[in-house]
């Protein structure tokens, strides 16, 4: 064994075993085998998903009364910028989706 070669790890840094179904082996760009912990990857993926969800703006949920007010204001000629500010909408696509929802509600109401 060469002096700079270290033995293969039996556990990852978090203590998960690097064996069986908990190990993924792949070739890196240099052609060396790389082993990674499946459990740690799942933890990283879940954390990334939470981080992205926290940064993604959510469309406000408007009740029927608010949707009617939105549609009335739109039909009265209020600008989309003003509508976005009034109803807490962060972008044009979300505003259009809310207006579509309001129109469907108005059609159902007759």
C-alpha positions as CSV (number, residue, x, y, z in Angstrom):
1,X,0.0,0.0,0.0
2,X,1.4,3.4,-0.9
3,X,2.1,5.9,1.9
4,X,-0.4,8.5,0.6
5,X,-3.2,5.9,0.1
6,X,-5.9,5.8,2.8
7,X,-8.2,2.9,3.4
8,X,-11.7,3.1,2.2
9,X,-14.1,4.7,4.8
10,X,-16.7,2.4,6.3
11,X,-19.0,5.3,7.4
12,X,-19.7,8.8,6.1
13,X,-19.0,12.0,8.0
14,X,-22.5,11.8,9.6
15,X,-22.0,8.2,10.7
16,X,-24.1,6.4,8.1
17,X,-22.6,3.1,6.9
18,X,-21.1,3.2,3.4
19,X,-22.3,-0.3,2.4
20,X,-25.3,-2.0,0.9
21,X,-28.2,0.1,-0.3
22,X,-26.7,3.2,1.3
23,X,-23.8,3.6,-1.1
24,X,-23.7,5.0,-4.6
25,X,-20.6,4.3,-6.6
26,X,-19.8,6.3,-9.8
27,X,-16.8,7.3,-11.9
28,X,-15.6,10.9,-11.5
29,X,-14.2,12.9,-14.4
30,X,-10.7,11.5,-13.8
31,X,-11.9,7.9,-14.0
32,X,-11.6,7.2,-10.3
33,X,-14.4,5.5,-8.4
34,X,-16.3,7.8,-6.0
35,X,-18.5,6.5,-3.3
36,X,-21.3,8.6,-1.8
37,X,-23.8,8.2,1.0
38,X,-27.4,7.8,-0.2
39,X,-28.8,8.9,3.2
40,X,-26.7,12.1,3.2
41,X,-27.8,12.8,-0.3
42,X,-31.5,12.5,0.7
43,X,-30.8,14.9,3.6
44,X,-29.1,17.5,1.2
45,X,-31.9,17.1,-1.3
46,X,-34.6,17.7,1.3
47,X,-32.8,20.8,2.7
48,X,-32.4,22.2,-0.9
49,X,-36.1,21.6,-1.5
50,X,-37.0,23.5,1.6
51,X,-34.6,26.3,0.8
52,X,-36.1,26.7,-2.7
53,X,-39.7,26.6,-1.4
54,X,-38.8,29.3,1.1
55,X,-37.5,31.6,-1.6
56,X,-40.3,30.9,-4.1
57,X,-43.1,33.5,-3.8
58,X,-46.5,32.0,-3.3
59,X,-49.6,33.2,-4.9
60,X,-51.9,34.7,-2.4
61,X,-55.1,32.8,-1.7
62,X,-58.1,35.1,-2.1
63,X,-61.5,34.2,-1.0
64,X,-64.6,34.7,-3.2
65,X,-65.2,38.3,-2.0
66,X,-61.6,39.3,-2.7
67,X,-61.8,37.7,-6.1
68,X,-64.9,39.6,-7.0
69,X,-63.3,42.9,-5.8
70,X,-60.2,42.0,-8.0
71,X,-62.3,41.4,-11.1
72,X,-64.5,44.5,-10.5
73,X,-61.3,46.7,-10.1
74,X,-59.9,45.2,-13.2
75,X,-63.0,45.8,-15.2
76,X,-63.1,49.4,-13.8
77,X,-59.8,50.0,-15.5
78,X,-57.4,49.8,-12.5
79,X,-53.9,49.1,-13.8
80,X,-52.3,45.7,-13.3
81,X,-49.5,47.3,-11.3
82,X,-52.1,48.8,-8.9
83,X,-54.0,45.5,-8.7
84,X,-50.8,43.6,-7.9
85,X,-50.0,46.0,-5.0
86,X,-53.6,46.0,-3.7
87,X,-53.9,42.2,-3.7
88,X,-50.3,41.3,-2.8
89,X,-49.4,39.6,-6.1
90,X,-45.7,39.5,-7.0
91,X,-45.8,39.0,-10.7
92,X,-47.9,39.3,-13.9
93,X,-48.5,35.6,-14.3
94,X,-49.9,35.2,-10.8
95,X,-52.2,38.2,-11.3
96,X,-53.5,36.7,-14.6
97,X,-54.1,33.4,-12.8
98,X,-56.1,35.1,-10.1
99,X,-58.1,37.1,-12.7
100,X,-58.9,33.8,-14.5
101,X,-60.0,32.3,-11.2
102,X,-62.2,35.3,-10.6
103,X,-63.7,35.1,-14.1
104,X,-64.6,31.4,-13.6
105,X,-66.2,32.2,-10.2
106,X,-68.2,35.0,-11.9
107,X,-69.4,32.6,-14.6
108,X,-70.5,30.0,-12.1
109,X,-72.4,32.6,-10.1
110,X,-74.2,33.6,-13.3
